[in-house]
Amino acid sequence: MSHEAVAARGQAGPGRRDAAPVLHVRGRVLLGDDGETDALWVVGGRVTFTPPRGRRSADVVTLDGWALPGLVDLHCHIGLGPDGPVDRATAHAQARTDRDAGTLLVRDAGSPSDTRWIDEHADLPRVIRAGRHLARPRRYLRGYGRELGAVGELPAAVAEEARRGDGWVKVVADWIDRDLGTDADLTPLWPDDVLAAAVAVAHDAGARVTAHTFATEALPGLLAAGVDCLEHGTGLTREMVDEVARRGVPVVPTLVQVANFAGFAELAGDRFPRYAERMRRMHERRYEHVREMHEAGVRLLLGSDAGGTIAHGRLPDEAAEVARAGVPAADVVAAASWRAREFLGVPGLQEGAPADLVVYPADPREDVRVLAAPDAVVLRGRVVA
C-alpha cells in the first residue's frame, strides 16, 4: 500500500473532532538521517515548518523536548492472544497500549483477527497488515495461522492473503517437526520451488513477503526465492549474514522474543533434545548475532512480536535489547522511527505529512531507555497520550 493511502486512513471516524489544535513542537526535532531542526508546527493535523500567522499564543499548544517521527513496530500482532484471535475490545486495548508507548505505525505481521475497523479510529495507530500467517497443520502455534493441507497450496494462498493484506504476506518458513520423535527439530515447511513460486505470486500482485524463520535450513530457499524481509533470523550463518547484507534484505531480530528461547529449550527437555540444544544455542548467542548483522551492514528493523504471549507496548524494550547487543543508540532510534517508515513507504516529519510524532524529555540517541517514557504522543495532529 502506498504511503498516501496509509496516511489517509483513519482521518475520520470515532474519536475524531472537526479541527485539530495548532501545536508548536520546539527543542530538537529529529527529521531523519539527513538532519534535525529546532521547531515544527502542526496545523490542520499536518506538519509544517512555517510558523502559522494570526494565531494567538493562547491558541497554540507548545510541546518542548526531543521529537521524532512516531515509532514503528515491524513485527506486531494486534488481534492475537495466547489462544488465537481475541475480541474487539481486547484488540482495541492492545492498539492503545502500543500507541501510548509511542508506536504509531504497526506492520501487523500476521493476525487471525479482522482488524479493519481500526482504520476508522483516529486515536489508534496506523496498521499495515500481512493477512494471516501461512503454515502447515501441526507446524505452527494452534489457532494462530492459516494451515494449508498440502505444500502446493502455498502460491494460491499467498495470492489470497495478498488481497486481504496491505501489501504484505507472512509465511512461516520453519517450525519444530514433532513427527520426528526424539529427533524432532526445526525443519523447513515448504520445498524451495514452491516457496519461489509463492514469492513470485506475491510480487506479481504488488505485495512483499516476510518470513518467520528460526532455523538455518530454511534460509537458502528463502533468499533464493527473493523474500523481502526476515523475521527473527536466528539461524543466519556468517556467510548468510553477508549475503543478506548484499541483497539488502532487512531483518527484524525480535530480541524480546528470542529471550524466551532458553525457556522453550527447558520445556522441550529430554523429549526433543536436538531442538532444545538448538534453541539454547541461539539464545546464548543472540546478542553476538545481532551485533554481527549490524557490523556486516544488514538493515536491522525493530519488532516487539507483541501479541500471543508477549505484551503490547514493548517496542522500547526491544530497542533497549538491540542497544544491549552493541548496536549504537543512534542507529537503534533510526531503525525504530524514520528508517522503518522509509522501508514501509510512510512519511515521517516532512512538510505536509500527517503529524505522527513522539516527544521525549531527553535525546534517545544518547540513551535508548528514554524511549520508554515519552512526554507526549501526537497522532494525526492530536496529543493522544
BELZILIN-V544646 format. One record per residue. N is the residue number from 1. SS is DSSP state (a for helix, b for strand, c for the rest). PSI is psi in radians with two decimals (999 if undefined). NEAR is the number of other ideal C-beta (glycine too) atoms within 8 Angstrom. Layout:
n->N ss->SS psi->PSI near->NEAR
n->N ss->SS psi->PSI near->NEAR
//
This chain:
n->1 ss->c psi->2.43 near->7
n->2 ss->c psi->2.72 near->6
n->3 ss->a psi->-0.48 near->9
n->4 ss->a psi->-0.71 near->6
n->5 ss->a psi->-0.75 near->8
n->6 ss->a psi->-0.75 near->15
n->7 ss->a psi->-0.57 near->11
n->8 ss->a psi->-0.46 near->6
n->9 ss->c psi->2.45 near->8
n->10 ss->c psi->0.19 near->12
n->11 ss->c psi->-0.22 near->9
n->12 ss->c psi->2.78 near->6
n->13 ss->c psi->-3.01 near->10
n->14 ss->b psi->2.43 near->7
n->15 ss->c psi->0.02 near->6
n->16 ss->c psi->2.19 near->9
n->17 ss->c psi->3.00 near->4
n->18 ss->c psi->-0.67 near->2
n->19 ss->c psi->2.25 near->5
n->20 ss->c psi->2.60 near->10
n->21 ss->c psi->2.85 near->11
n->22 ss->b psi->2.20 near->11
n->23 ss->b psi->2.52 near->14
n->24 ss->b psi->1.94 near->11
n->25 ss->b psi->2.10 near->15
n->26 ss->b psi->2.79 near->8
n->27 ss->b psi->-1.81 near->11
n->28 ss->b psi->2.23 near->10
n->29 ss->b psi->2.02 near->13
n->30 ss->b psi->1.96 near->14
n->31 ss->b psi->-0.42 near->11
n->32 ss->b psi->-2.84 near->12
n->33 ss->c psi->-0.31 near->5
n->34 ss->c psi->-0.14 near->4
n->35 ss->b psi->-2.90 near->5
n->36 ss->b psi->2.94 near->7
n->37 ss->b psi->3.09 near->9
n->38 ss->b psi->-0.08 near->7
n->39 ss->b psi->2.69 near->10
n->40 ss->b psi->2.88 near->11
n->41 ss->b psi->2.71 near->14
n->42 ss->b psi->2.01 near->16
n->43 ss->b psi->2.21 near->8
n->44 ss->c psi->0.50 near->6
n->45 ss->c psi->0.08 near->11
n->46 ss->b psi->2.74 near->11
n->47 ss->b psi->2.40 near->13
n->48 ss->b psi->2.61 near->11
n->49 ss->c psi->0.13 near->8
n->50 ss->c psi->2.11 near->5
n->51 ss->c psi->2.29 near->4
n->52 ss->c psi->2.49 near->10
n->53 ss->c psi->2.69 near->4
n->54 ss->c psi->0.35 near->3
n->55 ss->c psi->2.23 near->8
n->56 ss->c psi->2.59 near->5
n->57 ss->a psi->-0.52 near->5
n->58 ss->a psi->-0.34 near->4
n->59 ss->a psi->-0.02 near->7
n->60 ss->b psi->2.26 near->12
n->61 ss->b psi->2.17 near->8
n->62 ss->b psi->2.30 near->8
n->63 ss->b psi->2.15 near->14
n->64 ss->b psi->2.45 near->6
n->65 ss->b psi->-2.74 near->12
n->66 ss->b psi->2.05 near->13
n->67 ss->b psi->2.56 near->15
n->68 ss->b psi->2.80 near->13
n->69 ss->b psi->2.53 near->12
n->70 ss->c psi->2.50 near->15
n->71 ss->b psi->2.74 near->15
n->72 ss->b psi->2.16 near->17
n->73 ss->b psi->1.88 near->15
n->74 ss->b psi->-0.19 near->15
n->75 ss->b psi->1.61 near->11
n->76 ss->b psi->2.65 near->17
n->77 ss->c psi->1.37 near->12
n->78 ss->c psi->2.31 near->18
n->79 ss->c psi->0.04 near->14
n->80 ss->b psi->2.31 near->14
n->81 ss->b psi->-3.07 near->9
n->82 ss->c psi->-0.50 near->4
n->83 ss->c psi->0.23 near->4
n->84 ss->b psi->-2.52 near->9
n->85 ss->b psi->2.59 near->9
n->86 ss->c psi->2.93 near->10
n->87 ss->c psi->3.00 near->5
n->88 ss->a psi->-0.68 near->6
n->89 ss->a psi->-0.71 near->6
n->90 ss->a psi->-0.75 near->9
n->91 ss->a psi->-0.67 near->14
n->92 ss->a psi->-0.76 near->11
n->93 ss->a psi->-0.67 near->8
n->94 ss->a psi->-0.82 near->14
n->95 ss->a psi->-0.70 near->16
n->96 ss->a psi->-0.69 near->10
n->97 ss->a psi->-0.76 near->11
n->98 ss->a psi->-0.80 near->17
n->99 ss->a psi->-0.82 near->16
n->100 ss->a psi->-0.36 near->9
n->101 ss->c psi->0.08 near->14
n->102 ss->c psi->-0.03 near->13
n->103 ss->b psi->1.95 near->15
n->104 ss->b psi->-0.10 near->14
n->105 ss->b psi->2.26 near->18
n->106 ss->b psi->2.27 near->14
n->107 ss->b psi->1.86 near->16
n->108 ss->b psi->1.77 near->14
n->109 ss->c psi->0.98 near->14
n->110 ss->c psi->2.11 near->13
n->111 ss->c psi->2.40 near->13
n->112 ss->c psi->-0.09 near->11
n->113 ss->c psi->2.61 near->10
n->114 ss->c psi->1.95 near->5
n->115 ss->c psi->0.40 near->12
n->116 ss->a psi->-0.47 near->5
n->117 ss->a psi->-0.40 near->8
n->118 ss->a psi->-0.56 near->14
n->119 ss->a psi->-0.37 near->9
n->120 ss->a psi->0.03 near->8
n->121 ss->b psi->1.85 near->13
n->122 ss->c psi->-0.20 near->13
n->123 ss->c psi->0.12 near->11
n->124 ss->c psi->2.70 near->11
n->125 ss->c psi->2.71 near->13
n->126 ss->b psi->2.46 near->12
n->127 ss->b psi->2.28 near->15
n->128 ss->b psi->2.08 near->15
n->129 ss->b psi->2.68 near->12
n->130 ss->c psi->0.39 near->14
n->131 ss->c psi->-2.64 near->12
n->132 ss->c psi->2.63 near->11
n->133 ss->c psi->2.41 near->12
n->134 ss->b psi->2.09 near->14
n->135 ss->b psi->-2.97 near->13
n->136 ss->b psi->2.78 near->11
n->137 ss->c psi->2.34 near->6
n->138 ss->c psi->0.24 near->5
n->139 ss->c psi->0.50 near->11
n->140 ss->c psi->-3.13 near->11
n->141 ss->c psi->2.29 near->6
n->142 ss->c psi->2.29 near->5
n->143 ss->c psi->-0.11 near->7
n->144 ss->c psi->-0.87 near->12
n->145 ss->c psi->3.10 near->12
n->146 ss->b psi->2.01 near->10
n->147 ss->b psi->2.17 near->9
n->148 ss->b psi->2.32 near->12
n->149 ss->c psi->-0.49 near->5
n->150 ss->c psi->2.55 near->5
n->151 ss->a psi->-0.56 near->10
n->152 ss->a psi->-0.16 near->6
n->153 ss->a psi->-0.17 near->9
n->154 ss->a psi->-0.86 near->15
n->155 ss->a psi->-0.76 near->12
n->156 ss->a psi->-0.67 near->8
n->157 ss->a psi->-0.66 near->12
n->158 ss->a psi->-0.75 near->16
n->159 ss->a psi->-0.71 near->11
n->160 ss->a psi->-0.77 near->9
n->161 ss->a psi->-0.51 near->15
n->162 ss->a psi->-0.63 near->15
n->163 ss->a psi->-0.55 near->7
n->164 ss->a psi->-0.50 near->8
n->165 ss->c psi->-2.96 near->12
n->166 ss->c psi->0.91 near->9
n->167 ss->c psi->0.17 near->9
n->168 ss->b psi->2.64 near->15
n->169 ss->b psi->2.48 near->15
n->170 ss->b psi->2.14 near->17
n->171 ss->b psi->2.31 near->16
n->172 ss->b psi->1.96 near->15
n->173 ss->c psi->-0.45 near->14
n->174 ss->b psi->2.73 near->14
n->175 ss->b psi->2.89 near->12
n->176 ss->b psi->2.38 near->10
n->177 ss->c psi->1.68 near->10
n->178 ss->a psi->-0.28 near->8
n->179 ss->a psi->-0.23 near->6
n->180 ss->a psi->0.04 near->9
n->181 ss->a psi->-2.35 near->6
n->182 ss->a psi->-0.26 near->8
n->183 ss->a psi->0.14 near->6
n->184 ss->c psi->2.40 near->13
n->185 ss->c psi->3.04 near->12
n->186 ss->b psi->2.24 near->13
n->187 ss->b psi->2.73 near->12
n->188 ss->b psi->2.62 near->10
n->189 ss->c psi->-0.40 near->12
n->190 ss->c psi->2.46 near->12
n->191 ss->c psi->2.67 near->8
n->192 ss->a psi->-0.69 near->10
n->193 ss->a psi->-0.65 near->6
n->194 ss->a psi->-0.72 near->12
n->195 ss->a psi->-0.75 near->15
n->196 ss->a psi->-0.72 near->12
n->197 ss->a psi->-0.67 near->10
n->198 ss->a psi->-0.75 near->16
n->199 ss->a psi->-0.67 near->13
n->200 ss->a psi->-0.70 near->11
n->201 ss->a psi->-0.76 near->13
n->202 ss->a psi->-0.81 near->14
n->203 ss->a psi->-0.67 near->11
n->204 ss->a psi->-0.50 near->6
n->205 ss->c psi->0.04 near->9
n->206 ss->c psi->0.30 near->6
n->207 ss->c psi->2.79 near->11
n->208 ss->b psi->2.72 near->10
n->209 ss->b psi->2.27 near->17
n->210 ss->b psi->2.61 near->16
n->211 ss->b psi->2.28 near->14
n->212 ss->b psi->2.18 near->13
n->213 ss->b psi->2.13 near->15
n->214 ss->c psi->-0.68 near->11
n->215 ss->c psi->2.76 near->14
n->216 ss->c psi->-0.64 near->8
n->217 ss->c psi->-0.52 near->10
n->218 ss->c psi->-0.29 near->16
n->219 ss->a psi->-0.71 near->14
n->220 ss->a psi->-0.73 near->9
n->221 ss->a psi->-0.67 near->14
n->222 ss->a psi->-0.79 near->13
n->223 ss->a psi->-0.70 near->13
n->224 ss->a psi->-0.56 near->8
n->225 ss->a psi->-0.30 near->13
n->226 ss->c psi->0.60 near->9
n->227 ss->c psi->2.61 near->13
n->228 ss->c psi->-0.28 near->7
n->229 ss->b psi->2.63 near->14
n->230 ss->b psi->2.28 near->16
n->231 ss->b psi->2.28 near->14
n->232 ss->b psi->-1.22 near->12
n->233 ss->c psi->0.46 near->13
n->234 ss->c psi->-0.33 near->12
n->235 ss->c psi->0.04 near->14
n->236 ss->c psi->2.15 near->13
n->237 ss->c psi->2.99 near->7
n->238 ss->a psi->-0.71 near->6
n->239 ss->a psi->-0.70 near->6
n->240 ss->a psi->-0.65 near->12
n->241 ss->a psi->-0.78 near->13
n->242 ss->a psi->-0.67 near->9
n->243 ss->a psi->-0.71 near->9
n->244 ss->a psi->-0.73 near->16
n->245 ss->a psi->-0.73 near->12
n->246 ss->a psi->-0.69 near->6
n->247 ss->a psi->-0.30 near->7
n->248 ss->c psi->0.44 near->6
n->249 ss->c psi->2.12 near->12
n->250 ss->b psi->2.67 near->12
n->251 ss->b psi->2.34 near->14
n->252 ss->b psi->1.74 near->17
n->253 ss->c psi->-0.34 near->15
n->254 ss->c psi->0.99 near->13
n->255 ss->a psi->-0.49 near->13
n->256 ss->a psi->-0.64 near->12
n->257 ss->a psi->-0.75 near->9
n->258 ss->a psi->-0.42 near->13
n->259 ss->c psi->-0.36 near->10
n->260 ss->c psi->-0.12 near->8
n->261 ss->a psi->-0.61 near->13
n->262 ss->a psi->-0.67 near->10
n->263 ss->a psi->-0.67 near->7
n->264 ss->a psi->-0.72 near->10
n->265 ss->a psi->-0.70 near->13
n->266 ss->a psi->-0.72 near->8
n->267 ss->a psi->-0.63 near->6
n->268 ss->a psi->-0.64 near->11
n->269 ss->c psi->-2.44 near->7
n->270 ss->c psi->-0.19 near->3
n->271 ss->c psi->-0.73 near->7
n->272 ss->c psi->1.25 near->12
n->273 ss->a psi->-0.63 near->9
n->274 ss->a psi->-0.78 near->10
n->275 ss->a psi->-0.77 near->13
n->276 ss->a psi->-0.77 near->13
n->277 ss->a psi->-0.71 near->9
n->278 ss->a psi->-0.82 near->11
n->279 ss->a psi->-0.68 near->14
n->280 ss->a psi->-0.73 near->11
n->281 ss->a psi->-0.74 near->8
n->282 ss->a psi->-0.60 near->14
n->283 ss->a psi->-0.77 near->12
n->284 ss->a psi->-0.55 near->6
n->285 ss->c psi->0.34 near->8
n->286 ss->a psi->-0.73 near->15
n->287 ss->a psi->-0.75 near->10
n->288 ss->a psi->-0.71 near->8
n->289 ss->a psi->-0.81 near->13
n->290 ss->a psi->-0.69 near->15
n->291 ss->a psi->-0.71 near->11
n->292 ss->a psi->-0.74 near->10
n->293 ss->a psi->-0.76 near->16
n->294 ss->a psi->-0.79 near->13
n->295 ss->a psi->-0.48 near->6
n->296 ss->a psi->-0.15 near->10
n->297 ss->c psi->0.26 near->6
n->298 ss->c psi->2.42 near->12
n->299 ss->c psi->1.83 near->11
n->300 ss->b psi->2.33 near->15
n->301 ss->b psi->2.80 near->14
n->302 ss->c psi->2.39 near->17
n->303 ss->c psi->2.38 near->16
n->304 ss->c psi->-0.35 near->15
n->305 ss->c psi->0.49 near->12
n->306 ss->b psi->2.62 near->15
n->307 ss->b psi->2.88 near->13
n->308 ss->c psi->-2.07 near->10
n->309 ss->c psi->-0.08 near->4
n->310 ss->b psi->2.29 near->11
n->311 ss->c psi->2.67 near->6
n->312 ss->c psi->2.89 near->14
n->313 ss->c psi->0.30 near->11
n->314 ss->c psi->0.25 near->12
n->315 ss->a psi->-0.68 near->18
n->316 ss->a psi->-0.60 near->14
n->317 ss->a psi->-0.69 near->10
n->318 ss->a psi->-0.72 near->15
n->319 ss->a psi->-0.75 near->14
n->320 ss->a psi->-0.66 near->12
n->321 ss->a psi->-0.73 near->11
n->322 ss->a psi->-0.67 near->16
n->323 ss->a psi->-0.68 near->12
n->324 ss->a psi->-0.53 near->7
n->325 ss->c psi->-0.25 near->14
n->326 ss->c psi->0.08 near->8
n->327 ss->c psi->2.24 near->13
n->328 ss->c psi->2.49 near->6
n->329 ss->a psi->-0.68 near->12
n->330 ss->a psi->-0.67 near->7
n->331 ss->a psi->-0.60 near->10
n->332 ss->a psi->-0.79 near->14
n->333 ss->a psi->-0.77 near->15
n->334 ss->a psi->-0.75 near->11
n->335 ss->a psi->-0.53 near->13
n->336 ss->a psi->-0.14 near->13
n->337 ss->c psi->-1.72 near->15
n->338 ss->a psi->-0.56 near->14
n->339 ss->a psi->-0.64 near->12
n->340 ss->a psi->-0.69 near->14
n->341 ss->a psi->-0.71 near->13
n->342 ss->a psi->-0.75 near->9
n->343 ss->a psi->-0.67 near->10
n->344 ss->a psi->-0.13 near->13
n->345 ss->c psi->0.52 near->8
n->346 ss->c psi->2.30 near->12
n->347 ss->c psi->2.71 near->9
n->348 ss->c psi->-2.29 near->12
n->349 ss->c psi->1.57 near->16
n->350 ss->c psi->2.80 near->8
n->351 ss->c psi->2.18 near->6
n->352 ss->c psi->-0.09 near->6
n->353 ss->c psi->2.67 near->11
n->354 ss->b psi->2.42 near->10
n->355 ss->c psi->1.58 near->14
n->356 ss->c psi->1.86 near->11
n->357 ss->b psi->2.85 near->12
n->358 ss->b psi->2.44 near->14
n->359 ss->b psi->2.31 near->15
n->360 ss->b psi->2.74 near->15
n->361 ss->c psi->-0.22 near->7
n->362 ss->c psi->3.02 near->9
n->363 ss->c psi->1.95 near->9
n->364 ss->c psi->-0.27 near->13
n->365 ss->c psi->-0.30 near->7
n->366 ss->c psi->-0.56 near->7
n->367 ss->c psi->1.89 near->8
n->368 ss->a psi->-0.25 near->13
n->369 ss->a psi->-0.32 near->7
n->370 ss->a psi->-0.53 near->13
n->371 ss->a psi->-0.34 near->16
n->372 ss->a psi->-0.16 near->8
n->373 ss->c psi->1.24 near->7
n->374 ss->b psi->2.53 near->11
n->375 ss->b psi->-0.60 near->8
n->376 ss->b psi->2.50 near->10
n->377 ss->b psi->2.13 near->14
n->378 ss->b psi->2.08 near->17
n->379 ss->b psi->2.17 near->13
n->380 ss->c psi->0.65 near->12
n->381 ss->c psi->0.04 near->13
n->382 ss->b psi->2.49 near->11
n->383 ss->b psi->1.96 near->10
n->384 ss->c psi->-0.21 near->8
n->385 ss->c psi->999 near->7
//
